[in-house]
Amino acid sequence: MAEPKVIVSPPLPKGGRQVLVGDEVLGTAYSLHELTVYLQRAGLEGVDELDVAMSPLIEWHGGGPEVWPATE
């Protein structure tokens, strides 16, 4: 069985990036660290920020793992 694709949306106007696994919305992450925590809670135990940034399972839209909008 194939792993579900993780989609990280383009930055939202009010900050953050929506995170989806398959058809399920995990939430809005505001940093690579928060994205990593979401994925750990979704069952990818043991992954760290470097794993997430380099994973072929993650499809980045609107910029890669280094693109996080500033929050006010």
N, C-alpha and C positions, 0 to 999 in steps of 0.2 A: 504494500500500500504506500502510495507516494505521500510525502509530507505536504501539508497545505502551504500554499504560497502566502507569505506575509507581505502586505501592501502598506507602505508608508506614504501617505498623501502629501501633496505639496503643502507648504506652510499656509496656515489659515490666516485670514485678515486680522483676527484678534490674538494670534499667537498659537503656537503648538502645531502638531501634525497628527492627523487622525491615523490610527493603527487598526488594520483589519487582518484577520487570519481567516482565510476562506471568505465566507459571508458574514462572519461575526466581527462586530466592532468591539475592539478591546478598550478603546478610550482615546484620549488625546495626550500625546507625550510632548513634553517641552524640552527634552534633552535626550541624548543618547543613553544616559543612565536610566531615565524614566522608561524609555523604550525597552531597555534590557530587563527592567523589573517586570513590565507587562508580559514580556515573552517568558520569563521564568515562571510567573504565576499561571501562564497558559500551558505550562508543561515542559518547556525547554530548560529544565533544571541544569545547572552547572555552566550555563553560557555566561560569558562576560562581555563587556563593551566591545572588545576587539573582535570576539567571535561574531557579534551582531553586525558590526561594521563591515566585516569581510564575508558574511554568509551569502551564498548563492540563492538561499531560500527567500531573501528579502528583496522586494522590488521597490526601489526608491523613485518616487515621482516628484518632480520639481526641485531636485537637488539631492545629493547623497547624504551620508551620515554626518557630514560636517555642517550641514545647513539647518540651523534652528533659528527661528525669528527671535529677535529681542523682545522681551516682555517689559511692560512699564509698571 
